Amino acid sequence: MRDRADLTDLADEHLAAARTAPHGRSAYLVMHDGVLRQTVIALTAGTSLDEHNAPPAASLHVLRGRVSLTAAGRSEELASGTLLMIPKERHGLTALDDAVVLLTAVND
């Protein structure tokens, strides 16, 4: 964990790791301060994070590639550069291309 990070370097590093990982993903907790957590998550094309509960507050910033965020029976395609508040309901994420996202979450 760091108090300063180069997101370009982390995206490169973890996308390379995801490409060789058996499940096609790699994650790294970049910053953790009390209830705040920021995590870089790299996913190869077609890899998913299964549906899971939402934290009290969270955002997703797509650093590379394209992903599909699914929630409440709908899906939304997000391209590189997109920043989005994560819905409060259960949701999942699928990489449409090799992708890297920055998840910012506030947990109780």
Biopython code that builds the backbone (N, CA, C, O; Angstrom):
import numpy as np
from Bio.PDB.StructureBuilder import StructureBuilder

atoms = [
    (1, "MET", "N", (0.853, -1.171, 0.000)),
    (1, "MET", "CA", (0.000, 0.000, 0.000)),
    (1, "MET", "C", (0.895, 1.229, 0.000)),
    (1, "MET", "O", (1.957, 1.253, 0.623)),
    (2, "ARG", "N", (0.434, 2.252, -0.720)),
    (2, "ARG", "CA", (1.247, 3.451, -0.886)),
    (2, "ARG", "C", (0.429, 4.689, -0.534)),
    (2, "ARG", "O", (-0.801, 4.636, -0.529)),
    (3, "ASP", "N", (1.105, 5.810, -0.238)),
    (3, "ASP", "CA", (0.376, 7.062, -0.061)),
    (3, "ASP", "C", (0.504, 7.935, -1.305)),
    (3, "ASP", "O", (-0.020, 9.048, -1.349)),
    (4, "ARG", "N", (1.204, 7.423, -2.310)),
    (4, "ARG", "CA", (1.313, 8.056, -3.624)),
    (4, "ARG", "C", (1.418, 6.930, -4.640)),
    (4, "ARG", "O", (2.120, 5.945, -4.411)),
    (5, "ALA", "N", (0.722, 7.072, -5.760)),
    (5, "ALA", "CA", (0.725, 5.989, -6.737)),
    (5, "ALA", "C", (0.718, 6.544, -8.150)),
    (5, "ALA", "O", (0.114, 7.581, -8.422)),
    (6, "ASP", "N", (1.390, 5.846, -9.038)),
    (6, "ASP", "CA", (1.335, 6.150, -10.467)),
    (6, "ASP", "C", (0.352, 5.152, -11.072)),
    (6, "ASP", "O", (0.683, 3.980, -11.251)),
    (7, "LEU", "N", (-0.858, 5.617, -11.385)),
    (7, "LEU", "CA", (-1.899, 4.714, -11.869)),
    (7, "LEU", "C", (-1.545, 4.092, -13.214)),
    (7, "LEU", "O", (-1.964, 2.970, -13.498)),
    (8, "THR", "N", (-0.785, 4.793, -14.044)),
    (8, "THR", "CA", (-0.369, 4.217, -15.323)),
    (8, "THR", "C", (0.521, 3.008, -15.093)),
    (8, "THR", "O", (0.327, 1.963, -15.713)),
    (9, "ASP", "N", (1.501, 3.147, -14.197)),
    (9, "ASP", "CA", (2.389, 2.021, -13.888)),
    (9, "ASP", "C", (1.619, 0.859, -13.252)),
    (9, "ASP", "O", (1.839, -0.301, -13.598)),
    (10, "LEU", "N", (0.709, 1.182, -12.315)),
    (10, "LEU", "CA", (-0.075, 0.124, -11.674)),
    (10, "LEU", "C", (-0.979, -0.583, -12.682)),
    (10, "LEU", "O", (-1.141, -1.802, -12.625)),
    (11, "ALA", "N", (-1.567, 0.177, -13.601)),
    (11, "ALA", "CA", (-2.414, -0.435, -14.634)),
    (11, "ALA", "C", (-1.593, -1.387, -15.497)),
    (11, "ALA", "O", (-2.029, -2.504, -15.773)),
    (12, "ASP", "N", (-0.407, -0.954, -15.925)),
    (12, "ASP", "CA", (0.471, -1.819, -16.723)),
    (12, "ASP", "C", (0.832, -3.086, -15.962)),
    (12, "ASP", "O", (0.721, -4.193, -16.491)),
    (13, "GLU", "N", (1.263, -2.917, -14.720)),
    (13, "GLU", "CA", (1.714, -4.033, -13.887)),
    (13, "GLU", "C", (0.601, -5.055, -13.660)),
    (13, "GLU", "O", (0.818, -6.259, -13.794)),
    (14, "HIS", "N", (-0.579, -4.572, -13.319)),
    (14, "HIS", "CA", (-1.641, -5.513, -12.964)),
    (14, "HIS", "C", (-2.355, -6.093, -14.178)),
    (14, "HIS", "O", (-2.906, -7.191, -14.096)),
    (15, "LEU", "N", (-2.357, -5.386, -15.295)),
    (15, "LEU", "CA", (-2.896, -5.989, -16.508)),
    (15, "LEU", "C", (-1.970, -7.105, -16.980)),
    (15, "LEU", "O", (-2.445, -8.147, -17.431)),
    (16, "ALA", "N", (-0.668, -6.904, -16.884)),
    (16, "ALA", "CA", (0.284, -7.978, -17.222)),
    (16, "ALA", "C", (0.083, -9.177, -16.295)),
    (16, "ALA", "O", (0.112, -10.322, -16.745)),
    (17, "ALA", "N", (-0.121, -8.916, -15.007)),
    (17, "ALA", "CA", (-0.353, -10.004, -14.051)),
    (17, "ALA", "C", (-1.673, -10.724, -14.340)),
    (17, "ALA", "O", (-1.741, -11.949, -14.239)),
    (18, "ALA", "N", (-2.715, -9.979, -14.696)),
    (18, "ALA", "CA", (-4.011, -10.589, -15.000)),
    (18, "ALA", "C", (-3.913, -11.498, -16.214)),
    (18, "ALA", "O", (-4.568, -12.539, -16.266)),
    (19, "ARG", "N", (-3.106, -11.114, -17.182)),
    (19, "ARG", "CA", (-2.972, -11.902, -18.417)),
    (19, "ARG", "C", (-2.319, -13.252, -18.163)),
    (19, "ARG", "O", (-2.490, -14.178, -18.955)),
    (20, "THR", "N", (-1.584, -13.376, -17.082)),
    (20, "THR", "CA", (-0.953, -14.665, -16.771)),
    (20, "THR", "C", (-1.623, -15.385, -15.602)),
    (20, "THR", "O", (-1.270, -16.521, -15.286)),
    (21, "ALA", "N", (-2.589, -14.724, -14.962)),
    (21, "ALA", "CA", (-3.275, -15.317, -13.805)),
    (21, "ALA", "C", (-4.311, -16.333, -14.264)),
    (21, "ALA", "O", (-4.953, -16.129, -15.295)),
    (22, "PRO", "N", (-4.488, -17.424, -13.521)),
    (22, "PRO", "CA", (-5.442, -18.458, -13.915)),
    (22, "PRO", "C", (-6.883, -17.953, -14.048)),
    (22, "PRO", "O", (-7.636, -18.470, -14.874)),
    (23, "HIS", "N", (-7.271, -16.977, -13.272)),
    (23, "HIS", "CA", (-8.648, -16.474, -13.326)),
    (23, "HIS", "C", (-8.754, -15.162, -14.108)),
    (23, "HIS", "O", (-9.829, -14.563, -14.158)),
    (24, "GLY", "N", (-7.657, -14.710, -14.715)),
    (24, "GLY", "CA", (-7.698, -13.536, -15.579)),
    (24, "GLY", "C", (-7.895, -12.221, -14.866)),
    (24, "GLY", "O", (-8.454, -11.282, -15.433)),
    (25, "ARG", "N", (-7.437, -12.142, -13.621)),
    (25, "ARG", "CA", (-7.585, -10.870, -12.903)),
    (25, "ARG", "C", (-6.437, -10.666, -11.920)),
    (25, "ARG", "O", (-5.777, -11.611, -11.488)),
    (26, "SER", "N", (-6.227, -9.390, -11.585)),
    (26, "SER", "CA", (-5.228, -9.012, -10.602)),
    (26, "SER", "C", (-5.723, -7.753, -9.914)),
    (26, "SER", "O", (-6.264, -6.859, -10.564)),
    (27, "ALA", "N", (-5.542, -7.678, -8.605)),
    (27, "ALA", "CA", (-6.006, -6.514, -7.854)),
    (27, "ALA", "C", (-4.934, -6.085, -6.864)),
    (27, "ALA", "O", (-4.134, -6.890, -6.388)),
    (28, "TYR", "N", (-4.945, -4.791, -6.571)),
    (28, "TYR", "CA", (-3.972, -4.240, -5.638)),
    (28, "TYR", "C", (-4.624, -3.102, -4.856)),
    (28, "TYR", "O", (-5.172, -2.171, -5.447)),
    (29, "LEU", "N", (-4.563, -3.178, -3.537)),
    (29, "LEU", "CA", (-5.071, -2.119, -2.671)),
    (29, "LEU", "C", (-4.060, -0.985, -2.692)),
    (29, "LEU", "O", (-2.983, -1.094, -2.107)),
    (30, "VAL", "N", (-4.407, 0.099, -3.363)),
    (30, "VAL", "CA", (-3.494, 1.219, -3.557)),
    (30, "VAL", "C", (-3.441, 2.083, -2.308)),
    (30, "VAL", "O", (-2.360, 2.415, -1.820)),
    (31, "MET", "N", (-4.619, 2.450, -1.789)),
    (31, "MET", "CA", (-4.679, 3.322, -0.620)),
    (31, "MET", "C", (-5.756, 2.837, 0.330)),
    (31, "MET", "O", (-6.819, 2.379, -0.088)),
    (32, "HIS", "N", (-5.458, 2.949, 1.621)),
    (32, "HIS", "CA", (-6.411, 2.565, 2.659)),
    (32, "HIS", "C", (-6.221, 3.548, 3.802)),
    (32, "HIS", "O", (-5.161, 3.601, 4.426)),
    (33, "ASP", "N", (-7.266, 4.324, 4.064)),
    (33, "ASP", "CA", (-7.205, 5.320, 5.123)),
    (33, "ASP", "C", (-8.534, 5.285, 5.863)),
    (33, "ASP", "O", (-9.526, 5.839, 5.388)),
    (34, "GLY", "N", (-8.558, 4.641, 7.017)),
    (34, "GLY", "CA", (-9.809, 4.508, 7.756)),
    (34, "GLY", "C", (-10.831, 3.751, 6.934)),
    (34, "GLY", "O", (-10.624, 2.585, 6.597)),
    (35, "VAL", "N", (-11.938, 4.409, 6.609)),
    (35, "VAL", "CA", (-13.013, 3.749, 5.872)),
    (35, "VAL", "C", (-12.827, 3.829, 4.352)),
    (35, "VAL", "O", (-13.575, 3.202, 3.602)),
    (36, "LEU", "N", (-11.832, 4.596, 3.900)),
    (36, "LEU", "CA", (-11.579, 4.769, 2.466)),
    (36, "LEU", "C", (-10.626, 3.704, 1.945)),
    (36, "LEU", "O", (-9.572, 3.452, 2.530)),
    (37, "ARG", "N", (-11.013, 3.085, 0.839)),
    (37, "ARG", "CA", (-10.149, 2.117, 0.152)),
    (37, "ARG", "C", (-10.154, 2.423, -1.337)),
    (37, "ARG", "O", (-11.204, 2.694, -1.919)),
    (38, "GLN", "N", (-8.971, 2.379, -1.953)),
    (38, "GLN", "CA", (-8.865, 2.516, -3.400)),
    (38, "GLN", "C", (-8.088, 1.321, -3.919)),
    (38, "GLN", "O", (-6.984, 1.032, -3.455)),
    (39, "THR", "N", (-8.672, 0.636, -4.880)),
    (39, "THR", "CA", (-8.111, -0.606, -5.394)),
    (39, "THR", "C", (-8.040, -0.567, -6.909)),
    (39, "THR", "O", (-9.018, -0.219, -7.571)),
    (40, "VAL", "N", (-6.887, -0.922, -7.460)),
    (40, "VAL", "CA", (-6.743, -1.123, -8.901)),
    (40, "VAL", "C", (-7.104, -2.579, -9.178)),
    (40, "VAL", "O", (-6.586, -3.493, -8.537)),
    (41, "ILE", "N", (-8.004, -2.779, -10.145)),
    (41, "ILE", "CA", (-8.425, -4.124, -10.526)),
    (41, "ILE", "C", (-8.243, -4.265, -12.028)),
    (41, "ILE", "O", (-8.796, -3.484, -12.801)),
    (42, "ALA", "N", (-7.469, -5.260, -12.441)),
    (42, "ALA", "CA", (-7.258, -5.547, -13.853)),
    (42, "ALA", "C", (-7.977, -6.848, -14.195)),
    (42, "ALA", "O", (-7.908, -7.826, -13.451)),
    (43, "LEU", "N", (-8.667, -6.841, -15.331)),
    (43, "LEU", "CA", (-9.432, -8.002, -15.788)),
    (43, "LEU", "C", (-9.153, -8.232, -17.266)),
    (43, "LEU", "O", (-9.133, -7.284, -18.051)),
    (44, "THR", "N", (-8.938, -9.479, -17.646)),
    (44, "THR", "CA", (-8.797, -9.781, -19.065)),
    (44, "THR", "C", (-10.183, -9.870, -19.693)),
    (44, "THR", "O", (-11.173, -10.093, -18.997)),
    (45, "ALA", "N", (-10.250, -9.695, -21.007)),
    (45, "ALA", "CA", (-11.524, -9.709, -21.732)),
    (45, "ALA", "C", (-12.316, -10.965, -21.389)),
    (45, "ALA", "O", (-11.793, -12.078, -21.443)),
    (46, "GLY", "N", (-13.588, -10.772, -21.034)),
    (46, "GLY", "CA", (-14.473, -11.877, -20.695)),
    (46, "GLY", "C", (-14.474, -12.271, -19.234)),
    (46, "GLY", "O", (-15.323, -13.050, -18.803)),
    (47, "THR", "N", (-13.534, -11.744, -18.466)),
    (47, "THR", "CA", (-13.453, -12.058, -17.039)),
    (47, "THR", "C", (-14.481, -11.229, -16.280)),
    (47, "THR", "O", (-14.715, -10.066, -16.609)),
    (48, "SER", "N", (-15.093, -11.830, -15.263)),
    (48, "SER", "CA", (-16.129, -11.142, -14.495)),
    (48, "SER", "C", (-15.823, -11.150, -13.012)),
    (48, "SER", "O", (-15.147, -12.042, -12.498)),
    (49, "LEU", "N", (-16.333, -10.143, -12.345)),
    (49, "LEU", "CA", (-16.453, -10.153, -10.894)),
    (49, "LEU", "C", (-17.925, -10.444, -10.650)),
    (49, "LEU", "O", (-18.789, -9.640, -11.002)),
    (50, "ASP", "N", (-18.208, -11.583, -10.055)),
    (50, "ASP", "CA", (-19.587, -11.980, -9.842)),
    (50, "ASP", "C", (-20.347, -10.935, -9.051)),
    (50, "ASP", "O", (-19.761, -10.098, -8.365)),
    (51, "GLU", "N", (-21.651, -11.002, -9.160)),
    (51, "GLU", "CA", (-22.509, -10.065, -8.448)),
    (51, "GLU", "C", (-22.199, -10.087, -6.955)),
    (51, "GLU", "O", (-22.022, -11.150, -6.360)),
    (52, "HIS", "N", (-22.137, -8.902, -6.363)),
    (52, "HIS", "CA", (-21.806, -8.771, -4.948)),
    (52, "HIS", "C", (-22.501, -7.532, -4.381)),
    (52, "HIS", "O", (-22.968, -6.677, -5.133)),
    (53, "ASN", "N", (-22.564, -7.445, -3.060)),
    (53, "ASN", "CA", (-23.214, -6.314, -2.402)),
    (53, "ASN", "C", (-22.370, -5.049, -2.552)),
    (53, "ASN", "O", (-21.143, -5.102, -2.630)),
    (54, "ALA", "N", (-23.052, -3.935, -2.591)),
    (54, "ALA", "CA", (-22.374, -2.640, -2.722)),
    (54, "ALA", "C", (-21.974, -2.119, -1.352)),
    (54, "ALA", "O", (-22.696, -2.317, -0.375)),
    (55, "PRO", "N", (-20.814, -1.447, -1.272)),
    (55, "PRO", "CA", (-20.464, -0.753, -0.022)),
    (55, "PRO", "C", (-21.366, 0.465, 0.141)),
    (55, "PRO", "O", (-22.111, 0.803, -0.779)),
    (56, "PRO", "N", (-21.313, 1.128, 1.291)),
    (56, "PRO", "CA", (-22.159, 2.313, 1.504)),
    (56, "PRO", "C", (-21.974, 3.409, 0.443)),
    (56, "PRO", "O", (-22.936, 4.076, 0.063)),
    (57, "ALA", "N", (-20.747, 3.589, -0.027)),
    (57, "ALA", "CA", (-20.475, 4.578, -1.085)),
    (57, "ALA", "C", (-19.285, 4.084, -1.896)),
    (57, "ALA", "O", (-18.299, 3.603, -1.338)),
    (58, "ALA", "N", (-19.383, 4.208, -3.231)),
    (58, "ALA", "CA", (-18.289, 3.736, -4.082)),
    (58, "ALA", "C", (-18.389, 4.356, -5.471)),
    (58, "ALA", "O", (-19.466, 4.727, -5.939)),
    (59, "SER", "N", (-17.223, 4.454, -6.110)),
    (59, "SER", "CA", (-17.171, 4.893, -7.509)),
    (59, "SER", "C", (-16.220, 3.981, -8.266)),
    (59, "SER", "O", (-15.356, 3.325, -7.684)),
    (60, "LEU", "N", (-16.404, 3.958, -9.575)),
    (60, "LEU", "CA", (-15.576, 3.153, -10.454)),
    (60, "LEU", "C", (-15.050, 4.057, -11.553)),
    (60, "LEU", "O", (-15.824, 4.734, -12.230)),
    (61, "HIS", "N", (-13.733, 4.070, -11.734)),
    (61, "HIS", "CA", (-13.097, 4.852, -12.793)),
    (61, "HIS", "C", (-12.422, 3.856, -13.724)),
    (61, "HIS", "O", (-11.528, 3.117, -13.311)),
    (62, "VAL", "N", (-12.849, 3.837, -14.975)),
    (62, "VAL", "CA", (-12.262, 2.927, -15.963)),
    (62, "VAL", "C", (-10.982, 3.571, -16.481)),
    (62, "VAL", "O", (-11.014, 4.615, -17.131)),
    (63, "LEU", "N", (-9.863, 2.935, -16.183)),
    (63, "LEU", "CA", (-8.555, 3.463, -16.592)),
    (63, "LEU", "C", (-8.156, 2.980, -17.979)),
    (63, "LEU", "O", (-7.504, 3.704, -18.732)),
    (64, "ARG", "N", (-8.552, 1.747, -18.315)),
    (64, "ARG", "CA", (-8.210, 1.137, -19.605)),
    (64, "ARG", "C", (-9.344, 0.236, -20.047)),
    (64, "ARG", "O", (-10.039, -0.351, -19.218)),
    (65, "GLY", "N", (-9.531, 0.126, -21.345)),
    (65, "GLY", "CA", (-10.469, -0.842, -21.895)),
    (65, "GLY", "C", (-11.927, -0.455, -21.704)),
    (65, "GLY", "O", (-12.267, 0.712, -21.508)),
    (66, "ARG", "N", (-12.782, -1.485, -21.769)),
    (66, "ARG", "CA", (-14.226, -1.314, -21.596)),
    (66, "ARG", "C", (-14.739, -2.392, -20.663)),
    (66, "ARG", "O", (-14.274, -3.532, -20.697)),
    (67, "VAL", "N", (-15.705, -2.024, -19.827)),
    (67, "VAL", "CA", (-16.334, -2.974, -18.911)),
    (67, "VAL", "C", (-17.844, -2.812, -18.990)),
    (67, "VAL", "O", (-18.352, -1.800, -19.473)),
    (68, "SER", "N", (-18.544, -3.818, -18.510)),
    (68, "SER", "CA", (-19.993, -3.760, -18.389)),
    (68, "SER", "C", (-20.333, -3.913, -16.912)),
    (68, "SER", "O", (-19.960, -4.900, -16.278)),
    (69, "LEU", "N", (-21.043, -2.929, -16.373)),
    (69, "LEU", "CA", (-21.499, -2.965, -14.993)),
    (69, "LEU", "C", (-22.953, -3.417, -15.013)),
    (69, "LEU", "O", (-23.788, -2.805, -15.680)),
    (70, "THR", "N", (-23.255, -4.487, -14.284)),
    (70, "THR", "CA", (-24.619, -5.002, -14.233)),
    (70, "THR", "C", (-25.180, -4.784, -12.841)),
    (70, "THR", "O", (-24.496, -4.978, -11.836)),
    (71, "ALA", "N", (-26.455, -4.371, -12.804)),
    (71, "ALA", "CA", (-27.143, -4.164, -11.531)),
    (71, "ALA", "C", (-28.642, -4.157, -11.797)),
    (71, "ALA", "O", (-29.103, -3.569, -12.775)),
    (72, "ALA", "N", (-29.396, -4.809, -10.926)),
    (72, "ALA", "CA", (-30.862, -4.796, -10.980)),
    (72, "ALA", "C", (-31.400, -5.135, -12.368)),
    (72, "ALA", "O", (-32.324, -4.486, -12.857)),
    (73, "GLY", "N", (-30.819, -6.152, -12.998)),
    (73, "GLY", "CA", (-31.317, -6.618, -14.280)),
    (73, "GLY", "C", (-30.962, -5.759, -15.481)),
    (73, "GLY", "O", (-31.469, -6.002, -16.576)),
    (74, "ARG", "N", (-30.118, -4.776, -15.309)),
    (74, "ARG", "CA", (-29.698, -3.944, -16.438)),
    (74, "ARG", "C", (-28.169, -3.926, -16.497)),
    (74, "ARG", "O", (-27.498, -4.285, -15.530)),
    (75, "SER", "N", (-27.636, -3.510, -17.626)),
    (75, "SER", "CA", (-26.181, -3.400, -17.743)),
    (75, "SER", "C", (-25.840, -2.087, -18.434)),
    (75, "SER", "O", (-26.621, -1.549, -19.220)),
    (76, "GLU", "N", (-24.656, -1.593, -18.117)),
    (76, "GLU", "CA", (-24.187, -0.348, -18.704)),
    (76, "GLU", "C", (-22.739, -0.521, -19.122)),
    (76, "GLU", "O", (-21.894, -0.918, -18.319)),
    (77, "GLU", "N", (-22.456, -0.222, -20.383)),
    (77, "GLU", "CA", (-21.091, -0.307, -20.885)),
    (77, "GLU", "C", (-20.350, 0.973, -20.523)),
    (77, "GLU", "O", (-20.856, 2.078, -20.724)),
    (78, "LEU", "N", (-19.146, 0.807, -19.988)),
    (78, "LEU", "CA", (-18.320, 1.935, -19.573)),
    (78, "LEU", "C", (-16.980, 1.857, -20.294)),
    (78, "LEU", "O", (-16.319, 0.819, -20.276)),
    (79, "ALA", "N", (-16.583, 2.950, -20.925)),
    (79, "ALA", "CA", (-15.326, 3.002, -21.667)),
    (79, "ALA", "C", (-14.243, 3.688, -20.847)),
    (79, "ALA", "O", (-14.519, 4.341, -19.840)),
    (80, "SER", "N", (-13.022, 3.527, -21.296)),
    (80, "SER", "CA", (-11.872, 4.154, -20.654)),
    (80, "SER", "C", (-12.133, 5.639, -20.450)),
    (80, "SER", "O", (-12.592, 6.325, -21.363)),
    (81, "GLY", "N", (-11.838, 6.134, -19.247)),
    (81, "GLY", "CA", (-12.042, 7.528, -18.906)),
    (81, "GLY", "C", (-13.336, 7.783, -18.148)),
    (81, "GLY", "O", (-13.510, 8.853, -17.565)),
    (82, "THR", "N", (-14.250, 6.807, -18.149)),
    (82, "THR", "CA", (-15.539, 6.985, -17.476)),
    (82, "THR", "C", (-15.389, 6.856, -15.967)),
    (82, "THR", "O", (-14.699, 5.966, -15.469)),
    (83, "LEU", "N", (-16.051, 7.763, -15.249)),
    (83, "LEU", "CA", (-16.135, 7.720, -13.794)),
    (83, "LEU", "C", (-17.612, 7.624, -13.446)),
    (83, "LEU", "O", (-18.424, 8.400, -13.949)),
    (84, "LEU", "N", (-17.961, 6.671, -12.586)),
    (84, "LEU", "CA", (-19.364, 6.389, -12.302)),
    (84, "LEU", "C", (-19.545, 6.039, -10.836)),
    (84, "LEU", "O", (-18.728, 5.323, -10.257)),
    (85, "MET", "N", (-20.611, 6.541, -10.239)),
    (85, "MET", "CA", (-20.988, 6.094, -8.897)),
    (85, "MET", "C", (-21.519, 4.672, -9.029)),
    (85, "MET", "O", (-22.297, 4.382, -9.938)),
    (86, "ILE", "N", (-21.113, 3.803, -8.148)),
    (86, "ILE", "CA", (-21.596, 2.417, -8.178)),
    (86, "ILE", "C", (-22.987, 2.376, -7.546)),
    (86, "ILE", "O", (-23.219, 2.981, -6.498)),
    (87, "PRO", "N", (-23.910, 1.659, -8.189)),
    (87, "PRO", "CA", (-25.266, 1.565, -7.633)),
    (87, "PRO", "C", (-25.270, 0.938, -6.246)),
    (87, "PRO", "O", (-24.376, 0.167, -5.899)),
    (88, "LYS", "N", (-26.272, 1.272, -5.470)),
    (88, "LYS", "CA", (-26.381, 0.767, -4.093)),
    (88, "LYS", "C", (-26.809, -0.695, -4.041)),
    (88, "LYS", "O", (-26.637, -1.345, -3.009)),
    (89, "GLU", "N", (-27.362, -1.228, -5.129)),
    (89, "GLU", "CA", (-27.807, -2.619, -5.137)),
    (89, "GLU", "C", (-26.674, -3.566, -5.541)),
    (89, "GLU", "O", (-25.594, -3.136, -5.947)),
    (90, "ARG", "N", (-26.950, -4.853, -5.419)),
    (90, "ARG", "CA", (-25.979, -5.853, -5.854)),
    (90, "ARG", "C", (-25.600, -5.582, -7.306)),
    (90, "ARG", "O", (-26.429, -5.172, -8.118)),
    (91, "HIS", "N", (-24.342, -5.820, -7.607)),
    (91, "HIS", "CA", (-23.861, -5.515, -8.953)),
    (91, "HIS", "C", (-22.700, -6.444, -9.304)),
    (91, "HIS", "O", (-22.120, -7.093, -8.434)),
    (92, "GLY", "N", (-22.377, -6.491, -10.580)),
    (92, "GLY", "CA", (-21.248, -7.275, -11.073)),
    (92, "GLY", "C", (-20.518, -6.485, -12.142)),
    (92, "GLY", "O", (-21.013, -5.461, -12.612)),
    (93, "LEU", "N", (-19.346, -6.957, -12.524)),
    (93, "LEU", "CA", (-18.521, -6.267, -13.509)),
    (93, "LEU", "C", (-17.908, -7.287, -14.447)),
    (93, "LEU", "O", (-17.363, -8.296, -14.000)),
    (94, "THR", "N", (-17.991, -7.033, -15.751)),
    (94, "THR", "CA", (-17.396, -7.908, -16.760)),
    (94, "THR", "C", (-16.523, -7.070, -17.679)),
    (94, "THR", "O", (-16.934, -6.001, -18.131)),
    (95, "ALA", "N", (-15.320, -7.553, -17.956)),
    (95, "ALA", "CA", (-14.424, -6.867, -18.889)),
    (95, "ALA", "C", (-14.828, -7.229, -20.318)),
    (95, "ALA", "O", (-14.862, -8.405, -20.681)),
    (96, "LEU", "N", (-15.129, -6.223, -21.118)),
    (96, "LEU", "CA", (-15.453, -6.438, -22.529)),
    (96, "LEU", "C", (-14.174, -6.506, -23.358)),
    (96, "LEU", "O", (-14.118, -7.204, -24.370)),
    (97, "ASP", "N", (-13.163, -5.786, -22.927)),
    (97, "ASP", "CA", (-11.792, -5.828, -23.459)),
    (97, "ASP", "C", (-10.904, -6.061, -22.244)),
    (97, "ASP", "O", (-11.388, -6.042, -21.112)),
    (98, "ASP", "N", (-9.606, -6.283, -22.466)),
    (98, "ASP", "CA", (-8.707, -6.234, -21.324)),
    (98, "ASP", "C", (-8.898, -4.857, -20.696)),
    (98, "ASP", "O", (-8.864, -3.847, -21.398)),
    (99, "ALA", "N", (-9.099, -4.811, -19.382)),
    (99, "ALA", "CA", (-9.486, -3.556, -18.744)),
    (99, "ALA", "C", (-8.837, -3.403, -17.379)),
    (99, "ALA", "O", (-8.473, -4.382, -16.727)),
    (100, "VAL", "N", (-8.702, -2.148, -16.962)),
    (100, "VAL", "CA", (-8.214, -1.816, -15.625)),
    (100, "VAL", "C", (-9.145, -0.733, -15.071)),
    (100, "VAL", "O", (-9.454, 0.248, -15.748)),
    (101, "VAL", "N", (-9.582, -0.931, -13.828)),
    (101, "VAL", "CA", (-10.454, 0.045, -13.179)),
    (101, "VAL", "C", (-9.856, 0.434, -11.823)),
    (101, "VAL", "O", (-9.073, -0.306, -11.226)),
    (102, "LEU", "N", (-10.249, 1.607, -11.368)),
    (102, "LEU", "CA", (-9.911, 2.050, -10.022)),
    (102, "LEU", "C", (-11.214, 2.095, -9.252)),
    (102, "LEU", "O", (-12.110, 2.878, -9.566)),
    (103, "LEU", "N", (-11.311, 1.248, -8.241)),
    (103, "LEU", "CA", (-12.479, 1.197, -7.374)),
    (103, "LEU", "C", (-12.182, 2.023, -6.123)),
    (103, "LEU", "O", (-11.205, 1.765, -5.421)),
    (104, "THR", "N", (-13.020, 3.005, -5.852)),
    (104, "THR", "CA", (-12.918, 3.780, -4.624)),
    (104, "THR", "C", (-14.143, 3.446, -3.803)),
    (104, "THR", "O", (-15.271, 3.616, -4.267)),
    (105, "ALA", "N", (-13.931, 2.968, -2.574)),
    (105, "ALA", "CA", (-15.043, 2.555, -1.727)),
    (105, "ALA", "C", (-14.876, 3.099, -0.319)),
    (105, "ALA", "O", (-13.771, 3.195, 0.215)),
    (106, "VAL", "N", (-16.004, 3.447, 0.253)),
    (106, "VAL", "CA", (-16.064, 3.842, 1.661)),
    (106, "VAL", "C", (-16.869, 2.760, 2.372)),
    (106, "VAL", "O", (-18.037, 2.533, 2.056)),
    (107, "ASN", "N", (-16.240, 2.102, 3.324)),
    (107, "ASN", "CA", (-16.890, 1.028, 4.057)),
    (107, "ASN", "C", (-17.134, 1.463, 5.499)),
    (107, "ASN", "O", (-16.408, 2.295, 6.042)),
    (108, "ASP", "N", (-18.153, 0.896, 6.097)),
    (108, "ASP", "CA", (-18.457, 1.203, 7.511)),
    (108, "ASP", "C", (-17.363, 0.666, 8.400)),
    (108, "ASP", "O", (-17.428, 0.818, 9.619)),
]
sb = StructureBuilder()
sb.init_structure("model")
sb.init_model(0)
sb.init_chain("A")
sb.init_seg("    ")
for serial, (resi, resn, name, xyz) in enumerate(atoms, 1):
    if name == "N":
        sb.init_residue(resn, " ", resi, " ")
    sb.init_atom(name, np.array(xyz, "f"), 0.0, 1.0, " ", f" {name:<3s}", serial, name[0])
structure = sb.get_structure()
